[in-house]
Amino acid sequence: MEATFVIDKGVGVVTVTGPLTAAGVDSFREQFGGWWQNASELRNVVMDLGGVEFLDSAGLGALIALLKRVTERGGDLKIARLQKKARMVFEITRAYEVFDILDSVEEAVKACG
């Protein structure tokens, strides 16, 4: 699992590639935490999961933890480009009721505005 962090139109965009599973979530949370702390002006985040073909319950748990951090700052977290296998986890757990899921990063960034 790899993650890149950028700011686009005042919105944080986190692009994740590789499986988001128990094996990598601690590293992912640490990376996000450092970036989030340094980007104190940010409120909204888009998680680009187009490169995540699989996530498990630990990966979903990490996303929920990040959602909590973002909402504590008064912002919102959107999910973009959710792939078929990962989408199944969101459907089985009904996580789609908690997250806004959009088809593209551009749509998600606009939705944060």
N, CA, C and O atoms as a printed pandas DataFrame, in Angstrom:
     atom_number atom_name residue_name chain_id  residue_number  x_coord  y_coord  z_coord
0              1         N          MET        A               1    0.839   -1.174    0.000
1              2        CA          MET        A               1    0.000    0.000    0.000
2              3         C          MET        A               1    0.886    1.240    0.000
3              4         O          MET        A               1    1.817    1.366    0.795
4              5         N          GLU        A               2    0.571    2.141   -0.906
5              6        CA          GLU        A               2    1.254    3.434   -0.975
6              7         C          GLU        A               2    0.205    4.528   -0.962
7              8         O          GLU        A               2   -0.916    4.340   -1.436
8              9         N          ALA        A               3    0.582    5.676   -0.411
9             10        CA          ALA        A               3   -0.336    6.810   -0.390
10            11         C          ALA        A               3    0.422    8.080   -0.746
11            12         O          ALA        A               3    1.559    8.283   -0.320
12            13         N          THR        A               4   -0.228    8.935   -1.538
13            14        CA          THR        A               4    0.315   10.256   -1.833
14            15         C          THR        A               4   -0.689   11.287   -1.353
15            16         O          THR        A               4   -1.898   11.056   -1.370
16            17         N          PHE        A               5   -0.173   12.418   -0.928
17            18        CA          PHE        A               5   -0.994   13.457   -0.325
18            19         C          PHE        A               5   -0.743   14.775   -1.047
19            20         O          PHE        A               5    0.393   15.245   -1.104
20            21         N          VAL        A               6   -1.794   15.372   -1.596
21            22        CA          VAL        A               6   -1.688   16.658   -2.281
22            23         C          VAL        A               6   -2.876   17.532   -1.875
23            24         O          VAL        A               6   -3.834   17.069   -1.256
24            25         N          ILE        A               7   -2.780   18.796   -2.242
25            26        CA          ILE        A               7   -3.890   19.720   -2.004
26            27         C          ILE        A               7   -4.351   20.235   -3.351
27            28         O          ILE        A               7   -3.547   20.742   -4.133
28            29         N          ASP        A               8   -5.645   20.109   -3.629
29            30        CA          ASP        A               8   -6.245   20.521   -4.896
30            31         C          ASP        A               8   -7.424   21.430   -4.595
31            32         O          ASP        A               8   -8.423   20.990   -4.024
32            33         N          LYS        A               9   -7.311   22.707   -4.979
33            34        CA          LYS        A               9   -8.395   23.679   -4.769
34            35         C          LYS        A               9   -8.820   23.739   -3.299
35            36         O          LYS        A               9  -10.006   23.839   -2.988
36            37         N          GLY        A              10   -7.836   23.677   -2.407
37            38        CA          GLY        A              10   -8.117   23.775   -0.981
38            39         C          GLY        A              10   -8.640   22.498   -0.346
39            40         O          GLY        A              10   -9.037   22.501    0.819
40            41         N          VAL        A              11   -8.644   21.401   -1.107
41            42        CA          VAL        A              11   -9.119   20.113   -0.603
42            43         C          VAL        A              11   -7.939   19.147   -0.601
43            44         O          VAL        A              11   -7.189   19.075   -1.575
44            45         N          GLY        A              12   -7.777   18.413    0.484
45            46        CA          GLY        A              12   -6.734   17.400    0.541
46            47         C          GLY        A              12   -7.147   16.193   -0.276
47            48         O          GLY        A              12   -8.255   15.682   -0.117
48            49         N          VAL        A              13   -6.263   15.735   -1.148
49            50        CA          VAL        A              13   -6.547   14.543   -1.954
50            51         C          VAL        A              13   -5.504   13.481   -1.605
51            52         O          VAL        A              13   -4.304   13.676   -1.799
52            53         N          VAL        A              14   -5.991   12.361   -1.088
53            54        CA          VAL        A              14   -5.130   11.249   -0.702
54            55         C          VAL        A              14   -5.361   10.136   -1.714
55            56         O          VAL        A              14   -6.464    9.598   -1.815
56            57         N          THR        A              15   -4.314    9.791   -2.465
57            58        CA          THR        A              15   -4.402    8.732   -3.463
58            59         C          THR        A              15   -3.744    7.481   -2.900
59            60         O          THR        A              15   -2.559    7.477   -2.566
60            61         N          VAL        A              16   -4.537    6.422   -2.802
61            62        CA          VAL        A              16   -4.052    5.178   -2.220
62            63         C          VAL        A              16   -3.955    4.134   -3.331
63            64         O          VAL        A              16   -4.879    3.976   -4.129
64            65         N          THR        A              17   -2.832    3.428   -3.373
65            66        CA          THR        A              17   -2.674    2.331   -4.331
66            67         C          THR        A              17   -2.221    1.085   -3.578
67            68         O          THR        A              17   -1.455    1.155   -2.617
68            69         N          GLY        A              18   -2.711   -0.036   -4.037
69            70        CA          GLY        A              18   -2.404   -1.303   -3.390
70            71         C          GLY        A              18   -3.507   -1.668   -2.406
71            72         O          GLY        A              18   -4.415   -0.874   -2.161
72            73         N          PRO        A              19   -3.428   -2.858   -1.849
73            74        CA          PRO        A              19   -4.474   -3.291   -0.927
74            75         C          PRO        A              19   -4.442   -2.490    0.372
75            76         O          PRO        A              19   -3.372   -2.215    0.915
76            77         N          LEU        A              20   -5.602   -2.127    0.858
77            78        CA          LEU        A              20   -5.733   -1.413    2.128
78            79         C          LEU        A              20   -6.204   -2.444    3.147
79            80         O          LEU        A              20   -7.401   -2.618    3.380
80            81         N          THR        A              21   -5.230   -3.120    3.747
81            82        CA          THR        A              21   -5.515   -4.251    4.635
82            83         C          THR        A              21   -4.769   -4.096    5.953
83            84         O          THR        A              21   -4.003   -3.152    6.148
84            85         N          ALA        A              22   -5.012   -5.042    6.849
85            86        CA          ALA        A              22   -4.380   -5.023    8.167
86            87         C          ALA        A              22   -2.864   -4.872    8.077
87            88         O          ALA        A              22   -2.250   -4.268    8.957
88            89         N          ALA        A              23   -2.257   -5.413    7.029
89            90        CA          ALA        A              23   -0.800   -5.361    6.884
90            91         C          ALA        A              23   -0.273   -3.939    6.728
91            92         O          ALA        A              23    0.876   -3.673    7.081
92            93         N          GLY        A              24   -1.084   -3.016    6.206
93            94        CA          GLY        A              24   -0.582   -1.671    5.928
94            95         C          GLY        A              24   -1.307   -0.530    6.598
95            96         O          GLY        A              24   -0.918    0.624    6.424
96            97         N          VAL        A              25   -2.356   -0.813    7.364
97            98        CA          VAL        A              25   -3.168    0.301    7.876
98            99         C          VAL        A              25   -2.440    1.133    8.927
99           100         O          VAL        A              25   -2.658    2.342    8.999
100          101         N          ASP        A              26   -1.594    0.529    9.735
101          102        CA          ASP        A              26   -0.891    1.322   10.752
102          103         C          ASP        A              26    0.010    2.357   10.091
103          104         O          ASP        A              26    0.046    3.516   10.506
104          105         N          SER        A              27    0.734    1.934    9.063
105          106        CA          SER        A              27    1.587    2.852    8.322
106          107         C          SER        A              27    0.747    3.942    7.653
107          108         O          SER        A              27    1.113    5.118    7.670
108          109         N          PHE        A              28   -0.372    3.542    7.071
109          110        CA          PHE        A              28   -1.254    4.493    6.403
110          111         C          PHE        A              28   -1.784    5.532    7.396
111          112         O          PHE        A              28   -1.789    6.727    7.100
112          113         N          ARG        A              29   -2.223    5.086    8.554
113          114        CA          ARG        A              29   -2.727    6.033    9.571
114          115         C          ARG        A              29   -1.637    7.001   10.018
115          116         O          ARG        A              29   -1.891    8.192   10.198
116          117         N          GLU        A              30   -0.422    6.483   10.197
117          118        CA          GLU        A              30    0.691    7.347   10.595
118          119         C          GLU        A              30    1.001    8.387    9.514
119          120         O          GLU        A              30    1.197    9.565    9.812
120          121         N          GLN        A              31    1.044    7.935    8.249
121          122        CA          GLN        A              31    1.312    8.861    7.146
122          123         C          GLN        A              31    0.238    9.940    7.085
123          124         O          GLN        A              31    0.540   11.128    6.966
124          125         N          PHE        A              32   -1.017    9.512    7.168
125          126        CA          PHE        A              32   -2.117   10.474    7.123
126          127         C          PHE        A              32   -2.025   11.438    8.299
127          128         O          PHE        A              32   -2.188   12.647    8.134
128          129         N          GLY        A              33   -1.765   10.899    9.483
129          130        CA          GLY        A              33   -1.705   11.731   10.686
130          131         C          GLY        A              33   -0.660   12.824   10.582
131          132         O          GLY        A              33   -0.923   13.969   10.949
132          133         N          GLY        A              34    0.530   12.485   10.083
133          134        CA          GLY        A              34    1.581   13.476    9.914
134          135         C          GLY        A              34    1.199   14.545    8.906
135          136         O          GLY        A              34    1.402   15.737    9.137
136          137         N          TRP        A              35    0.644   14.104    7.785
137          138        CA          TRP        A              35    0.219   15.048    6.749
138          139         C          TRP        A              35   -0.914   15.934    7.262
139          140         O          TRP        A              35   -0.893   17.145    7.045
140          141         N          TRP        A              36   -1.887   15.357    7.929
141          142        CA          TRP        A              36   -3.055   16.081    8.437
142          143         C          TRP        A              36   -2.629   17.120    9.459
143          144         O          TRP        A              36   -3.151   18.235    9.467
144          145         N          GLN        A              37   -1.700   16.771   10.308
145          146        CA          GLN        A              37   -1.216   17.697   11.327
146          147         C          GLN        A              37   -0.501   18.885   10.678
147          148         O          GLN        A              37   -0.665   20.024   11.114
148          149         N          ASN        A              38    0.293   18.617    9.636
149          150        CA          ASN        A              38    1.027   19.686    8.949
150          151         C          ASN        A              38    0.132   20.531    8.057
151          152         O          ASN        A              38    0.475   21.671    7.744
152          153         N          ALA        A              39   -1.002   19.994    7.645
153          154        CA          ALA        A              39   -1.932   20.723    6.763
154          155         C          ALA        A              39   -3.092   21.258    7.600
155          156         O          ALA        A              39   -4.255   20.963    7.329
156          157         N          SER        A              40   -2.763   22.035    8.603
157          158        CA          SER        A              40   -3.767   22.468    9.576
158          159         C          SER        A              40   -4.853   23.370    8.979
159          160         O          SER        A              40   -5.908   23.552    9.585
160          161         N          GLU        A              41   -4.597   23.938    7.785
161          162        CA          GLU        A              41   -5.611   24.787    7.143
162          163         C          GLU        A              41   -6.680   23.959    6.430
163          164         O          GLU        A              41   -7.733   24.485    6.069
164          165         N          LEU        A              42   -6.417   22.682    6.230
165          166        CA          LEU        A              42   -7.370   21.824    5.504
166          167         C          LEU        A              42   -8.538   21.417    6.385
167          168         O          LEU        A              42   -8.389   21.190    7.586
168          169         N          ARG        A              43   -9.701   21.333    5.759
169          170        CA          ARG        A              43  -10.868   20.796    6.448
170          171         C          ARG        A              43  -11.426   19.581    5.722
171          172         O          ARG        A              43  -11.892   18.637    6.360
172          173         N          ASN        A              44  -11.381   19.597    4.388
173          174        CA          ASN        A              44  -12.005   18.531    3.600
174          175         C          ASN        A              44  -10.970   17.646    2.923
175          176         O          ASN        A              44   -9.910   18.111    2.505
176          177         N          VAL        A              45  -11.299   16.353    2.820
177          178        CA          VAL        A              45  -10.384   15.376    2.245
178          179         C          VAL        A              45  -11.136   14.477    1.277
179          180         O          VAL        A              45  -12.265   14.062    1.541
180          181         N          VAL        A              46  -10.493   14.181    0.152
181          182        CA          VAL        A              46  -10.995   13.195   -0.801
182          183         C          VAL        A              46  -10.027   12.020   -0.782
183          184         O          VAL        A              46   -8.822   12.193   -0.959
184          185         N          MET        A              47  -10.561   10.832   -0.569
185          186        CA          MET        A              47   -9.759    9.607   -0.619
186          187         C          MET        A              47   -9.952    8.996   -1.998
187          188         O          MET        A              47  -11.029    8.488   -2.311
188          189         N          ASP        A              48   -8.912    9.044   -2.823
189          190        CA          ASP        A              48   -8.952    8.438   -4.154
190          191         C          ASP        A              48   -8.556    6.973   -4.008
191          192         O          ASP        A              48   -7.380    6.654   -3.835
192          193         N          LEU        A              49   -9.543    6.089   -4.078
193          194        CA          LEU        A              49   -9.299    4.661   -3.897
194          195         C          LEU        A              49   -9.307    3.904   -5.222
195          196         O          LEU        A              49   -9.510    2.690   -5.243
196          197         N          GLY        A              50   -9.085    4.616   -6.325
197          198        CA          GLY        A              50   -9.070    3.979   -7.639
198          199         C          GLY        A              50   -7.999    2.912   -7.788
199          200         O          GLY        A              50   -8.142    2.002   -8.604
200          201         N          GLY        A              51   -6.925    3.012   -7.009
201          202        CA          GLY        A              51   -5.850    2.036   -7.079
202          203         C          GLY        A              51   -5.932    0.961   -6.010
203          204         O          GLY        A              51   -4.999    0.177   -5.836
204          205         N          VAL        A              52   -7.055    0.924   -5.290
205          206        CA          VAL        A              52   -7.246   -0.074   -4.224
206          207         C          VAL        A              52   -8.204   -1.138   -4.739
207          208         O          VAL        A              52   -9.411   -0.915   -4.824
208          209         N          GLU        A              53   -7.656   -2.286   -5.077
209          210        CA          GLU        A              53   -8.515   -3.354   -5.583
210          211         C          GLU        A              53   -9.139   -4.156   -4.452
211          212         O          GLU        A              53  -10.153   -4.826   -4.650
212          213         N          PHE        A              54   -8.534   -4.092   -3.254
213          214        CA          PHE        A              54   -9.064   -4.868   -2.132
214          215         C          PHE        A              54   -8.857   -4.108   -0.834
215          216         O          PHE        A              54   -7.801   -3.516   -0.610
216          217         N          LEU        A              55   -9.871   -4.129    0.015
217          218        CA          LEU        A              55   -9.682   -3.665    1.371
218          219         C          LEU        A              55  -10.422   -4.606    2.298
219          220         O          LEU        A              55  -11.450   -5.181    1.938
220          221         N          ASP        A              56   -9.880   -4.754    3.506
221          222        CA          ASP        A              56  -10.514   -5.625    4.483
222          223         C          ASP        A              56  -11.113   -4.775    5.604
223          224         O          ASP        A              56  -11.156   -3.549    5.503
224          225         N          SER        A              57  -11.572   -5.426    6.662
225          226        CA          SER        A              57  -12.217   -4.697    7.745
226          227         C          SER        A              57  -11.250   -3.728    8.418
227          228         O          SER        A              57  -11.674   -2.675    8.894
228          229         N          ALA        A              58   -9.970   -4.058    8.468
229          230        CA          ALA        A              58   -8.981   -3.147    9.043
230          231         C          ALA        A              58   -8.840   -1.894    8.173
231          232         O          ALA        A              58   -8.725   -0.784    8.695
232          233         N          GLY        A              59   -8.848   -2.070    6.863
233          234        CA          GLY        A              59   -8.785   -0.930    5.954
234          235         C          GLY        A              59  -10.003   -0.041    6.096
235          236         O          GLY        A              59   -9.885    1.184    6.123
236          237         N          LEU        A              60  -11.174   -0.655    6.187
237          238        CA          LEU        A              60  -12.404    0.114    6.386
238          239         C          LEU        A              60  -12.361    0.828    7.729
239          240         O          LEU        A              60  -12.779    1.981    7.842
240          241         N          GLY        A              61  -11.854    0.138    8.743
241          242        CA          GLY        A              61  -11.721    0.763   10.064
242          243         C          GLY        A              61  -10.813    1.974   10.025
243          244         O          GLY        A              61  -11.084    2.978   10.684
244          245         N          ALA        A              62   -9.733    1.889    9.256
245          246        CA          ALA        A              62   -8.818    3.027    9.112
246          247         C          ALA        A              62   -9.530    4.204    8.453
247          248         O          ALA        A              62   -9.357    5.348    8.873
248          249         N          LEU        A              63  -10.329    3.930    7.423
249          250        CA          LEU        A              63  -11.072    5.009    6.756
250          251         C          LEU        A              63  -12.064    5.658    7.712
251          252         O          LEU        A              63  -12.237    6.876    7.691
252          253         N          ILE        A              64  -12.714    4.859    8.547
253          254        CA          ILE        A              64  -13.657    5.404    9.521
254          255         C          ILE        A              64  -12.924    6.265   10.549
255          256         O          ILE        A              64  -13.424    7.316   10.947
256          257         N          ALA        A              65  -11.737    5.822   10.978
257          258        CA          ALA        A              65  -10.936    6.616   11.916
258          259         C          ALA        A              65  -10.523    7.949   11.291
259          260         O          ALA        A              65  -10.526    8.982   11.960
260          261         N          LEU        A              66  -10.166    7.919   10.000
261          262        CA          LEU        A              66   -9.793    9.161    9.316
262          263         C          LEU        A              66  -11.002   10.074    9.160
263          264         O          LEU        A              66  -10.883   11.292    9.297
264          265         N          LEU        A              67  -12.149    9.499    8.879
265          266        CA          LEU        A              67  -13.389   10.287    8.789
266          267         C          LEU        A              67  -13.633   11.013   10.108
267          268         O          LEU        A              67  -14.007   12.186   10.109
268          269         N          LYS        A              68  -13.428   10.335   11.212
269          270        CA          LYS        A              68  -13.615   10.944   12.532
270          271         C          LYS        A              68  -12.661   12.119   12.723
271          272         O          LYS        A              68  -13.067   13.173   13.212
272          273         N          ARG        A              69  -11.396   11.944   12.339
273          274        CA          ARG        A              69  -10.419   13.032   12.480
274          275         C          ARG        A              69  -10.815   14.246   11.645
275          276         O          ARG        A              69  -10.711   15.386   12.099
276          277         N          VAL        A              70  -11.268   13.988   10.428
277          278        CA          VAL        A              70  -11.636   15.078    9.529
278          279         C          VAL        A              70  -12.884   15.798   10.051
279          280         O          VAL        A              70  -12.929   17.029   10.051
280          281         N          THR        A              71  -13.878   15.060   10.486
281          282        CA          THR        A              71  -15.112   15.702   10.973
282          283         C          THR        A              71  -14.865   16.448   12.283
283          284         O          THR        A              71  -15.544   17.437   12.559
284          285         N          GLU        A              72  -13.911   15.994   13.091
285          286        CA          GLU        A              72  -13.564   16.726   14.317
286          287         C          GLU        A              72  -13.016   18.113   14.005
287          288         O          GLU        A              72  -13.107   19.018   14.835
288          289         N          ARG        A              73  -12.449   18.285   12.817
289          290        CA          ARG        A              73  -11.935   19.581   12.389
290          291         C          ARG        A              73  -13.019   20.388   11.671
291          292         O          ARG        A              73  -12.762   21.499   11.208
292          293         N          GLY        A              74  -14.210   19.839   11.580
293          294        CA          GLY        A              74  -15.312   20.541   10.920
294          295         C          GLY        A              74  -15.383   20.302    9.427
295          296         O          GLY        A              74  -16.075   21.027    8.712
296          297         N          GLY        A              75  -14.675   19.298    8.952
297          298        CA          GLY        A              75  -14.642   19.021    7.522
298          299         C          GLY        A              75  -15.418   17.775    7.153
299          300         O          GLY        A              75  -16.192   17.232    7.942
300          301         N          ASP        A              76  -15.182   17.341    5.928
301          302        CA          ASP        A              76  -15.863   16.163    5.403
302          303         C          ASP        A              76  -14.865   15.325    4.620
303          304         O          ASP        A              76  -13.914   15.848    4.038
304          305         N          LEU        A              77  -15.094   14.017    4.614
305          306        CA          LEU        A              77  -14.249   13.102    3.863
306          307         C          LEU        A              77  -15.107   12.417    2.808
307          308         O          LEU        A              77  -16.142   11.828    3.120
308          309         N          LYS        A              78  -14.668   12.501    1.565
309          310        CA          LYS        A              78  -15.368   11.868    0.444
310          311         C          LYS        A              78  -14.500   10.738   -0.103
311          312         O          LYS        A              78  -13.271   10.799   -0.051
312          313         N          ILE        A              79  -15.158    9.712   -0.625
313          314        CA          ILE        A              79  -14.469    8.590   -1.270
314          315         C          ILE        A              79  -14.672    8.727   -2.778
315          316         O          ILE        A              79  -15.786    8.971   -3.240
316          317         N          ALA        A              80  -13.588    8.568   -3.543
317          318        CA          ALA        A              80  -13.682    8.655   -5.007
318          319         C          ALA        A              80  -13.114    7.394   -5.637
319          320         O          ALA        A              80  -12.183    6.784   -5.112
320          321         N          ARG        A              81  -13.690    7.015   -6.773
321          322        CA          ARG        A              81  -13.205    5.932   -7.640
322          323         C          ARG        A              81  -13.129    4.589   -6.912
323          324         O          ARG        A              81  -12.155    3.854   -7.075
324          325         N          LEU        A              82  -14.125    4.268   -6.129
325          326        CA          LEU        A              82  -14.154    3.010   -5.388
326          327         C          LEU        A              82  -14.306    1.840   -6.356
327          328         O          LEU        A              82  -15.254    1.797   -7.141
328          329         N          GLN        A              83  -13.375    0.896   -6.297
329          330        CA          GLN        A              83  -13.363   -0.247   -7.210
330          331         C          GLN        A              83  -14.352   -1.334   -6.774
331          332         O          GLN        A              83  -14.833   -1.336   -5.641
332          333         N          LYS        A              84  -14.640   -2.245   -7.683
333          334        CA          LYS        A              84  -15.696   -3.239   -7.492
334          335         C          LYS        A              84  -15.520   -4.080   -6.219
335          336         O          LYS        A              84  -16.449   -4.181   -5.418
336          337         N          LYS        A              85  -14.342   -4.681   -6.025
337          338        CA          LYS        A              85  -14.147   -5.544   -4.849
338          339         C          LYS        A              85  -14.206   -4.739   -3.553
339          340         O          LYS        A              85  -14.786   -5.186   -2.564
340          341         N          ALA        A              86  -13.608   -3.558   -3.565
341          342        CA          ALA        A              86  -13.651   -2.707   -2.374
342          343         C          ALA        A              86  -15.082   -2.231   -2.119
343          344         O          ALA        A              86  -15.509   -2.129   -0.969
344          345         N          ARG        A              87  -15.813   -1.944   -3.183
345          346        CA          ARG        A              87  -17.204   -1.505   -3.049
346          347         C          ARG        A              87  -18.050   -2.583   -2.364
347          348         O          ARG        A              87  -18.981   -2.264   -1.625
348          349         N          MET        A              88  -17.728   -3.849   -2.607
349          350        CA          MET        A              88  -18.477   -4.936   -1.973
350          351         C          MET        A              88  -18.365   -4.855   -0.450
351          352         O          MET        A              88  -19.341   -5.112    0.255
352          353         N          VAL        A              89  -17.192   -4.502    0.059
353          354        CA          VAL        A              89  -17.007   -4.364    1.508
354          355         C          VAL        A              89  -17.894   -3.233    2.032
355          356         O          VAL        A              89  -18.499   -3.356    3.097
356          357         N          PHE        A              90  -17.968   -2.137    1.284
357          358        CA          PHE        A              90  -18.818   -1.014    1.686
358          359         C          PHE        A              90  -20.289   -1.429    1.679
359          360         O          PHE        A              90  -21.061   -0.992    2.532
360          361         N          GLU        A              91  -20.679   -2.271    0.718
361          362        CA          GLU        A              91  -22.073   -2.706    0.637
362          363         C          GLU        A              91  -22.417   -3.692    1.748
363          364         O          GLU        A              91  -23.461   -3.572    2.390
364          365         N          ILE        A              92  -21.537   -4.670    1.973
365          366        CA          ILE        A              92  -21.792   -5.687    3.006
366          367         C          ILE        A              92  -21.901   -5.043    4.387
367          368         O          ILE        A              92  -22.754   -5.424    5.189
368          369         N          THR        A              93  -21.038   -4.071    4.659
369          370        CA          THR        A              93  -21.007   -3.437    5.976
370          371         C          THR        A              93  -21.923   -2.208    6.065
371          372         O          THR        A              93  -22.072   -1.604    7.128
372          373         N          ARG        A              94  -22.522   -1.860    4.945
373          374        CA          ARG        A              94  -23.373   -0.669    4.847
374          375         C          ARG        A              94  -22.598    0.625    5.108
375          376         O          ARG        A              94  -23.181    1.638    5.495
376          377         N          ALA        A              95  -21.293    0.585    4.896
377          378        CA          ALA        A              95  -20.449    1.772    5.087
378          379         C          ALA        A              95  -20.810    2.866    4.088
379          380         O          ALA        A              95  -20.504    4.036    4.317
380          381         N          TYR        A              96  -21.462    2.497    2.977
381          382        CA          TYR        A              96  -21.884    3.508    2.002
382          383         C          TYR        A              96  -22.875    4.486    2.627
383          384         O          TYR        A              96  -23.099    5.565    2.080
384          385         N          GLU        A              97  -23.472    4.126    3.766
385          386        CA          GLU        A              97  -24.375    5.042    4.461
386          387         C          GLU        A              97  -23.606    6.098    5.254
387          388         O          GLU        A              97  -24.159    7.140    5.606
388          389         N          VAL        A              98  -22.332    5.828    5.533
389          390        CA          VAL        A              98  -21.495    6.729    6.330
390          391         C          VAL        A              98  -20.679    7.659    5.441
391          392         O          VAL        A              98  -20.446    8.815    5.795
392          393         N          PHE        A              99  -20.246    7.159    4.292
393          394        CA          PHE        A              99  -19.373    7.913    3.394
394          395         C          PHE        A              99  -20.130    8.387    2.156
395          396         O          PHE        A              99  -21.041    7.717    1.670
396          397         N          ASP        A             100  -19.732    9.565    1.656
397          398        CA          ASP        A             100  -20.163    9.996    0.325
398          399         C          ASP        A             100  -19.192    9.363   -0.662
399          400         O          ASP        A             100  -17.982    9.564   -0.568
400          401         N          ILE        A             101  -19.726    8.597   -1.609
401          402        CA          ILE        A             101  -18.900    7.909   -2.595
402          403         C          ILE        A             101  -19.201    8.485   -3.972
403          404         O          ILE        A             101  -20.344    8.451   -4.429
404          405         N          LEU        A             102  -18.176    9.012   -4.628
405          406        CA          LEU        A             102  -18.349    9.639   -5.932
406          407         C          LEU        A             102  -17.506    8.924   -6.969
407          408         O          LEU        A             102  -16.546    8.230   -6.636
408          409         N          ASP        A             103  -17.877    9.100   -8.238
409          410        CA          ASP        A             103  -17.220    8.376   -9.327
410          411         C          ASP        A             103  -15.838    8.904   -9.673
411          412         O          ASP        A             103  -14.984    8.140  -10.125
412          413         N          SER        A             104  -15.599   10.199   -9.471
413          414        CA          SER        A             104  -14.304   10.771   -9.857
414          415         C          SER        A             104  -13.771   11.687   -8.763
415          416         O          SER        A             104  -14.522   12.189   -7.926
416          417         N          VAL        A             105  -12.460   11.892   -8.791
417          418        CA          VAL        A             105  -11.821   12.803   -7.844
418          419         C          VAL        A             105  -12.361   14.216   -8.061
419          420         O          VAL        A             105  -12.613   14.947   -7.103
420          421         N          GLU        A             106  -12.534   14.592   -9.331
421          422        CA          GLU        A             106  -13.022   15.942   -9.631
422          423         C          GLU        A             106  -14.395   16.181   -9.026
423          424         O          GLU        A             106  -14.638   17.234   -8.436
424          425         N          GLU        A             107  -15.301   15.210   -9.166
425          426        CA          GLU        A             107  -16.631   15.324   -8.564
426          427         C          GLU        A             107  -16.537   15.448   -7.044
427          428         O          GLU        A             107  -17.243   16.248   -6.431
428          429         N          ALA        A             108  -15.663   14.653   -6.450
429          430        CA          ALA        A             108  -15.523   14.655   -4.999
430          431         C          ALA        A             108  -14.970   15.991   -4.498
431          432         O          ALA        A             108  -15.429   16.517   -3.484
432          433         N          VAL        A             109  -13.983   16.536   -5.214
433          434        CA          VAL        A             109  -13.422   17.833   -4.836
434          435         C          VAL        A             109  -14.503   18.911   -4.919
435          436         O          VAL        A             109  -14.633   19.738   -4.017
436          437         N          LYS        A             110  -15.277   18.897   -6.004
437          438        CA          LYS        A             110  -16.374   19.865   -6.160
438          439         C          LYS        A             110  -17.396   19.716   -5.044
439          440         O          LYS        A             110  -17.910   20.713   -4.536
440          441         N          ALA        A             111  -17.697   18.475   -4.657
441          442        CA          ALA        A             111  -18.691   18.213   -3.619
442          443         C          ALA        A             111  -18.233   18.743   -2.256
443          444         O          ALA        A             111  -19.055   18.987   -1.372
444          445         N          CYS        A             112  -16.936   18.918   -2.094
445          446        CA          CYS        A             112  -16.408   19.461   -0.830
446          447         C          CYS        A             112  -16.578   20.965   -0.753
447          448         O          CYS        A             112  -16.540   21.542    0.333
448          449         N          GLY        A             113  -16.768   21.607   -1.904
449          450        CA          GLY        A             113  -16.856   23.067   -1.947
450          451         C          GLY        A             113  -18.128   23.544   -1.459
451          452         O          GLY        A             113  -18.363   24.752   -1.429
